[in-house]
């Protein structure tokens, strides 16, 4: 037998036994076909079969193709012949099998080509999404899919909602953003690995790893347009995109472009209450700026010989924003930002037996302009200009070192070196100041994946991994990382994991050297005086920043109790300790004023006039949290006892044949019992619920100061202290081209303790629940099953309603008042939004 096939419409399609003297042709979802060739072939009953499948055959004799066609008959599992129209379709398909594919072995085998698309390490696979599951979310691209999956692909260790590390067929690309544009239809499988797997690729263990496995054959050109508006007016957006993606074995071509525009949203459009004397300025203060963005990207990959493949990628992105920031005398001021990014990358990847090599070369340049100007003047009187350039060379080598009784001992080594430059200038008060900062970076990391007990041992599978990393940086202290992990699976249904990470992270070049800019008219609540004031913010880099160092321990267990039901329960405990954590400047409170007294400027009347909000190092942070959840996914409708879950679903025989050119495919007649079972298997219903519980969250701002308890009224930003509980619930269904999803998130209440000067009043942040709804229709599948309309072919219409009940944070003092700076529209300017998008494939 060959490897279990991953064929159109089926999960693990394979003949589980050799059937001497019979011809097996997979022909039905959740049932199976038997076939016989004349009087020489006997009936057989395979395990499962799809509406679209492949067969490679071996036969006892070297009969001619014509004789075989005349003798072939197809019967169902009950032994009765299939309907004549089905027989005719199968015989036409059978004609495509050339005689040379038949041998004299007399065995029928179903095979699939073994591909090398895994990540190459013995990392624990947390979750795998099939094409049917992916299709149920209604996502058009990898980027949209990641947003829709939410908590399922993020974990407690992800920092700042950092996106997962994306791999394509087990490899990093020079530009990971190219993966984000891949159409969802081209995905054969999406694999999710824990955060520790990121260390195999030389990155910190602060985000999960997603491996996007694509089909071997795919061609698609897509055009999409989206329009969105808020139900309260203002803030409308529009976006258009065109993408081309083609796969032919190891050759891949991608090209795309997009344009996005959003309108300015002013305080007057949200009826923001203004401080006394400035009511007329509401229409000259932007809650959200006007934004215009354009991007274009391209990629090309192809094999060079049998063992080596090469790829090149390129990307350009330009963005411009303008937002009014109030008045200075008789003039209306606005903040103008312009940025341009160019990225180029190339890599060589080779596989030589168990050894995998990858050479990456990347170059990126970013230009950023930020200025304060008089509205309508077209020129800025105060501005900063910065150019960033990054060049990196990286070599990965991974493979099997030796074979141990429990399995292969695998290892990897990563060598990298590069240089980053930041040239900046500031023009303010008729004075221009230039600066330059350079960082040379060389690093090495090594990882071992060690099998201890094999899966067949009485105690189950036991493995460990260990990694070390060192980096030498020219402008800050050197960094290092140590990570260790133990995984134990006593049974198929249960797994335990324990991980420890000790790492140091340097501040970025931008955090250190970004040019300084003074922005006026920033509205802030001064907790020391209890007043809402408009003052000047000083932004930019801080050259005195230190490396932060973190130690964290993670314990995780996963339970999958039902073999035939895609249900799982997982829970994670994470304890994190960070010394000198890098952070934006915190909210203005009595505690921050005492800890960073030199950052605040007051006039002779003790009124605050300026805050230096450049990034800082806190002294220490301590956080413990529990993250657990349930996930369930299955087909809609009944399945037969031997039915299997769908893995791929094609709209036509032609589409399946194009994606699997070497396969033998056929279709089930419409409206038949087999077709109805096919619809059930290719449908999906899913539900996920995740709960995050912060059991401890403390920050020490500076040495010799008391820690702030974010769970008990202390805070470092405008959204109050730490909300101890967050519950995220997602449920959806998909069948016959129609699908929908609801996404509910609930955050527990929190507070911000007041100061003695404000009368001891605290701010109370109510609990917040928001509901998002997404409905979509694959128009051809739902309304044009006979494929008569060109407009409906490969088309999708999607309606999104975010924040259905228009819920916003509610903040009140003990006396029931809401400070001006904490009005709901400041904390959530948009509120309820409705978007409609149309996507067409060609």
Buried (B, 14 or more C-beta within 10 A) or exposed (E): EEEBBBBBBBBBBBBEEBBBBBBBBBBBBBBBBBBBBEEBBEBBBBBBBBBBBBBBBBBBEEBEEEEBBEBBBBBBBEEEEBBEEBBEBBBEBBEEBEEEEBEEEBBBBBBBEEBEBBBBBBBBBBBBBBBBBBBBBBBBBBBBBBEBBBBBBBBBBBEEEEBBBBBBBBBBBBBBBBBBBBBBBBBBBBBBBBBBBBBBBBBBBBBBBBBBBBBBBBBBBBEBBBBBBBEBEBBBBBBBBBBBBBBEEBEBBBBBBBBBBBBBBBBBBBEBEBBEEBEEBBEBBBBBBBBEBBBBBBBBBBEEEEEEBBBBBBBBBBBBBBBBBBBEEEEBBBBBBBBBBBBBBBBBBBBEEEEBBBBBBBBBBBBBBBBBBBBEEEEBBBBBBBBBBBBBEBBBBBBBEEEEEBBBBBBBBBBBBBBBBBBBBBBBEEEEEEBEBBBEBBBBBBBBBBBBBBBEEEEBBBBBBBBBBEBEBEBBEBBBBBBBBBBBBBEEEBBBBBBBBBBBBBBBBBBBBBBBBBBBBBBBBBBBBBBBBBBBBBBBBBBEBBBBBBBBBBEBBBBBEEEEEBBBBBBBBBBBBBBBBBBEBBBBBBBBBEBBEEBBEBEEEEEBEBBBBBBBBBBBBBBBBBBBBBBBBBBBEEBBEBBBBBBBBBBEBEBBBBBBEEBBBBBBBEEBEBBBBBBBBBBBBBBBBBBBBBEBBBBBBBEEEEBBBBBBBBBBEBBBBBBBBBBBBBBBBBBBBBBBBBBBBBBBBBBBBBBEEBEEBBBBBBBBEBBBBBBBBBBBBBBBEEEEEEEBBBBBBBBBBBBBEBBBBBBBBEEEEBBBBBBBBBBBBBBBBBBEBBBBBE
